[in-house]
Amino acid sequence: MRTETIEVFKFDELSESAKDNARQWWRQASAGDMPWADESRQSIEAFCDHFGVTLKSWNVNPYESPDYSHNADNSHFRGRKLKEFNPDYMPTGYCLDCGLWSKFHSEFKRTGDAKHAFDAALWAGFIEWRDDMEHQLSNEYVDETIEANEYEFTEDGDIF
């Protein structure tokens, strides 16, 4: 029979290189599982639905420009008046609603062009979604998540 002793460390007790290993483990373990992605998609879809616009496709990845398509044309925006829109409208209750409606309202007010305002707000919404994904991969966010979940590691930063 053999007995081995393994030292176990909290994240904040690791060396910088071991912390890098721990972060790499977390990013690989959570790959593709981006918190709030469903809520972001629902906010964008609700925004499009409000105008009768269908979002045909979308692709949002960290560190890349979003790619999406929709069926919006001028007929979706004919006769729209600025006073019909509340910049604080929150159809889904998720924070991305604020960015979409605030951007739409400010662009519509600035240009008087509802289609332009829709396009600008939709682009800004996808950028906000992408930026949130980037933040979730940042060292700061990963460190907070690892510490909040009280993961434990070996001296080299391997999960225990």
C-alpha angles and dihedrals in degrees: 000000000000130000123202128189119214123191113222122204137194114232094256090054094059127100117250093259091049089049088054089053091048091050090049090052091051094048091050093044092051098037111145093009102105113173114231095018092120091049091050091051091048092051092051092046091049089050091052092043090055088066096037090252121145119216102220100186141348139183120190121179132162115263093014134093111259117252120207143144135203140172098244117142134159093278090070091061106035113130095009116148126202092233089065091068130075112203088210095054112140109186095168100025091235119127094244088069088070094055094046097048096039092051092045092050095046094047093046090050092047098046107019087225113119094188091053090047091051092051092047093048093047092050090048090049093053090046090051090051091049092047090052089053090050090050091052088058095047120112090242093056094041091049092051092048094048092048094045091052091047094227115181127217144189119248090271093054097258114145112260 
